């Protein structure tokens, strides 16, 4: 009878047909605290659902990606970025016969620890906090400690590892700074993150009249495409075609890797560097960015001296004051940070 069927076990049985390099939920390294398994959802499906229902995930809709306080309704936020990363990751994982549920869970959690005001907020907190600040480490801290009233989400090791190792160096997407993750699904998320932000940031730059399509290098456009959808399609299809050859479907002597072909990878990296030179570095110096730095620095300095101003949830844990202040600021939306700074006279 249907009530006696274990849906999770059927899902786990279907996972046996995945690529030999896929991570199966039944083979997870587990959670820090043991839990009884769900009768309907696999371990990675439960992790995805837990992330979706967090306060940190909801706040992403009011956190800046690149453009601070943009005037229009269609600029990318951390939430729309996260959803795009999830969509691209799932497409690639499905095509390579990897674990789509694991890729989705990592995607949805990868930016939970991002600060208000995008990387500007991250950079200033990194300068101010003695132990440094990196949003990937903060994302892990969110799911391990800060969410669920300080209990954390008790996610599987594979999801936590993917969240921690999704971040990339500004120097090169494919150089030695590109640290390998422990699962191929995490590698899919990492490269999907780059595909998503490069392309939606181009759209936002066009929307803000900072760039025109003609400003994009002609050689890169000829290789990748002349529109948002063409570029993404080129990158995604190339990853599927190239990685397919080295993830067990074609015998090779090389280590399996999630990658682009040399031609597409070079063009993608050149486009990424173009964005740093012509958009990211310029936006980080404009008047809105300068104000954002002042706000984050002012909040940090004020709150470290007035611990009583922290919400109770950030006063009851046993971490030192500066760590609690960083947690509070990192969790703020852009507007909340601006309003609080105004309220405090910063």
N, C-alpha and C positions, 0 to 999 in steps of 0.2 A: 504494500500500500504506500501511497505517496508520502504519508506522514512519517514513515520509517526510513525514507531515503535521506542520506546525508549528502546535501548538495555540495558541501566543501570537498568531500572525498571524490565526488565526480569531477569537480574542477581540477583537483590535484591529479586525477587520473588522466585528464586531457593534457595536463602539462608534460606528461611523459613523452608526448610527440614533439616537444619543442627541440630546438637546436641543442646539440651536446654542450654548447657553451652557454646556454641559458641558465638562469638561476631558478630553480624550482622552489615553490613556497614550502613544500614538504621537507626541503633540505636546508632551510634557513638555519643560521647560527643561533637563532632564538632571540629572546628578549632579556633584558636585565632582570626583570621579575617574571617568574613563570606564571602563565595564565592558562586556563582551560580553553581549548580550541573552540572556535565558533562552528556551529553546525552548517552555516550557509556560506560564509566568506572564508577565503584563504587568508593566510597571515598578511600577505601584502595588500589584499583588498581591505582588510580591517585597518591597516596603516593609512591607506588612502582616505578612508572615511573619517578616521580620527583627525587627520590634518584638515580636511574640509570643514570640520565643525569647530575649529579653533577660533579664538578671538584674533590671534595673529593673522590668520588667513583673511578674515573679514577686513582687517585694517589695511590690507594691501591695496584696496580700491582707492584709498586716499593717500597713497604714497607715490611720490614722483619717480619717474624713470630717468629722464634727462632734463626735460624742461620744467622749471620750477614755476608753479602757479600759472600754467598756460591759459591763454584767453579762450580757447575753444573747448568743445565737449569731446573731441575725438582723439586727443593726445593719449599716448600710451601711459598706463599706470603700472605699478608693480603687479596688480591683479591681472590685467589684460596680458601683460608680458608672461606671467606664470601660466596662464591658460594657453597661450600660443606655444610655449615650450612644451607643455603637456601634449598638445595636439601633434606637434612635430615629432616628439619622442615616441608617441604611440604609433604613429605611421611607420617610422623607421623600425621600431621594435617588432611590429607585426610583420613587416616585410622580411626581416632577418630571422623571423621565427624565434625571437627572444621573448622574455616574460613582460608582456605589455602592462600588467598590473604593477609590477615592480617599477618599471620606467615611469608610470603615471604617478605613483606615490612619491618617488624622489622628485619629480618635476614640481608637484604641487607644494612640496615642502622646502624647495631649495632656497627661496628668498624670504622665508618667514622672519629672518633676523635683520633684514635690511632696514637701514635708518630712514628717517625723513630726509627729504632733499637729495635722494639718490646717493651717488658716490661722494658727493660733497660732504654729506653728513657722516659717511663712513670715514673719510679722510680726516676730518677734524676730530672725531672721537679717537681715531688711531693716534693722532698727535697729542691729545689731551690725556688719555688714560695711560698710566705708566706701563700696564701690561699689554698695550696695543689693542686694536680692535679690527676684526675682519668679519664681514657679514656672513660668510659661510660658517665660521665658528659660532657666531651668534645664532644663526639658524639652528644649529645643532643644540645649542643651549636652550633655545625656545622649546624644542620638542622633548629634550631630556629633563629640563628642570622648571622652566617658567610657566608653561601651560598647565591647565587643570589644577589651579591653586597651589602651584609649587610641586605637584606630584610628577609632572611630565606625562608624556603620552605612552611611554613604555613601548616604543616602536621596535621593529626588528633591527638586527645589526646591519643588514644590507641596506635598508632605507637610510639609517643614520649615517652609514659610511658614504653613501651616494650624496647625501646632503652636504657632508663635510668636504668632499673632494670635487664639488662641481665647479669651483671657482678657477679662473684662468689668469695668467699673467697678461699684462698689457703688451709685453714684448712680442710674443708670437703664439698663435693658436696651436702650432704643430711642432714647436721647438722643444728643447730639453726642459723648459719651464712647465710644459704640459704634463702634470703629474698624473700617473695612471690610477684609476679607481680599481676597486676589488671585483666589480662585476661589469659585464659588458653592457648591462642595462644602464648603469651609472655613466659609462662612457657615452652612451647614446644621449643621455640627458645633457651631458657637458657640451657636446657638439651642437645639440639642438638649441641650447641656451644661446650660443654664439650666433647661430642662424637667425634665431628670433630677434635678438636685440639689434644686430646689424641692419636687418631689413625694416623693422618697425621704426628704428631711429632715423633711417633715411626718410621714411614717410613723414615723421614728425618734423624733420628739418625742411622738407618740401612744404609742409603745411605752414611752417613758421617763416617761410620765404628766406631761409638761410641758405638753402641750396635750390637749384633747379636740376631737372634731369640732365640737362646739357653740361652741368658741372661735374657729373660723375665721369671718371676717366673712360674714354671711348673704348679702349682695349678691354677693360674690365666688363663694360656693358655688353660688348660683343661676345664675350665668353660666358657671362652669367645671365644675361637678359636685360631687357630695357624696361622692365616693370617689376613691381613688388612680387607678383605671383610668379613671373618667369624666373626671377632670381631664386626664390625659395624652392621652386620646383626643380631647377637645375641642381642646386646644392643637395636637396634631399635624394633625388634620383641618383646622383653621383655617389653619395654615401652608400646607398643600397647596392648599387652595381659594384662598387669597389670593395666594400666590406664583405659582400656576399662571397667573393673569391677567397677570402681568408678567414671565414668563420665556419668552416667545416663542410661547406657545400662543394668546394673544389679543393682537391688535395694540393697543398703547398708545403714548402719547408719553413715558411715564415710563421712567426707567432700571430695568432688571430688578433685583429685590431679593427676598431671602428674608425674609419678614415675616409678622406676624400682622395680622388686621384690627384696626381701632381699638378696637372693643369688647372683643375677647378679649385684645389686647395690653395694654390699660389694666388689665383685671382681673388679668392675669398679673403685671404690674409691681406692682400693689397687694398681691398675695399675697406677692411677693418681699420687699417692704418690711415687710410684716407679720412675715415670718420673721426679718428682721434685728432688728426691735424686740422680738420675743417669744421668740426662740430663740437666734439667733447671738450677739447682743450679750450676752445673759445667760450663755450657756454659756462665752463667752470670759472671764468674770470669776469663774467658780466655782473651788473649791479644786483640782480636777484641772487646770484651765487654768493656775492660778498655779504649780502644781508643774511642769507642762510647760515653762513659761517659765524656771523656775529650772534645769531640766535642760538645755535647749538653751543657755542663757547660760553655765552652768557648763562644758559640754562645749566650747563655743567658746573660752572663756577658758583652759581647761586645755590644749587641743590646740594653740592658737596659741603657747603657751609651752613645750610639750613635743612638738615636731614628730616626735620619734622614736617617739611612741605611735601615729602614723598607720600604717595598713596599708601595706605596700610599694607597692601599686598607686597610692596617693596620695602617695608620696614620690618616685617616679621621674620624674614629669612636671616641666616647667620653670616652672610657675606659681608665683606667690609663695605663701607659707605660708598666709595667710588665705584665699586662693582655694581651696587644697587642703582646708583645714579645712571650709569651707562645702560643698564637693562631698561630703566624707565625711559630714557631719551630714545634709545634704539627702537622701542616699541611705539613711539609717537607717530601719528600721521603728520603730514606737513601742516595742515591747518591747526591741529591741536598744539603743535610746537609754537606756531606763530601766535596763537591766542594766549598761551601760557606765558610766553615771553612778554607780550603786551601787558598782561595782567600783573606781571612781576616788575614791569618797568625796565625791561632789558632792551 
